[in-house]
């Protein structure tokens, strides 16, 4: 039960940090998104550097999916 409370607390602090960072930043920021549909990553972003970083993360997640050997039907 303690791990559950710790996890929820970390999620809460992460959301608060993102919320505050959004409103306190006054300059243009870059963003990227990674959507996993099964083992297939879909990547989009506003700058080439952050988009490539998201591609690498998507590739690592795809490799981990295939290494785990789980079959989802």
C-alpha positions in Angstrom: 0.0 0.0 0.0 2.9 2.4 0.7 4.2 1.9 -2.9 0.8 2.9 -4.2 0.7 6.1 -2.1 4.3 7.0 -3.2 3.4 6.4 -6.8 0.3 8.6 -6.6 2.3 11.3 -4.8 5.0 11.3 -7.5 2.4 11.5 -10.3 0.8 14.5 -8.4 4.1 16.3 -8.0 4.9 15.7 -11.7 1.6 17.1 -12.9 2.0 20.2 -10.6 5.6 20.7 -11.9 4.4 20.5 -15.5 1.5 22.9 -14.8 3.7 25.4 -13.1 6.4 25.2 -15.8 3.8 25.9 -18.5 2.7 29.1 -16.9 6.1 30.3 -15.7 8.0 29.9 -18.9 7.9 33.1 -21.0 9.7 31.9 -24.1 8.9 29.6 -27.0 9.4 25.9 -26.1 9.7 22.9 -28.3 7.6 19.8 -27.9 7.3 16.3 -29.2 4.8 13.5 -28.9 5.1 9.8 -29.0 2.1 7.6 -29.5 2.5 3.8 -29.3 -0.1 1.7 -31.1 0.9 -1.8 -30.2 4.6 -2.0 -31.1 4.4 0.7 -33.7 5.6 4.2 -32.6 4.1 7.4 -34.1 6.3 10.5 -33.5 5.7 14.2 -34.1 7.4 17.3 -32.9 8.3 20.9 -33.5 12.1 20.7 -33.9 14.2 18.1 -35.6 16.4 17.5 -32.5 13.6 16.7 -30.1 11.7 14.7 -32.8 14.8 12.5 -33.3 15.1 12.0 -29.5 11.4 10.9 -29.4 12.2 8.5 -32.3 15.0 6.9 -30.3 12.7 6.5 -27.3 10.0 5.0 -29.5 12.5 2.6 -31.1 13.7 1.5 -27.6 10.2 0.9 -26.5 9.5 -1.1 -29.7 12.6 -3.3 -29.1 11.6 -3.8 -25.4 8.1 -4.9 -26.6 9.6 -7.5 -29.0 12.2 -8.7 -26.5 9.5 -9.3 -23.8 7.9 -11.8 -26.2 4.4 -11.2 -25.0 1.5 -11.9 -27.3 -1.4 -9.5 -27.1 -4.5 -10.5 -29.0 
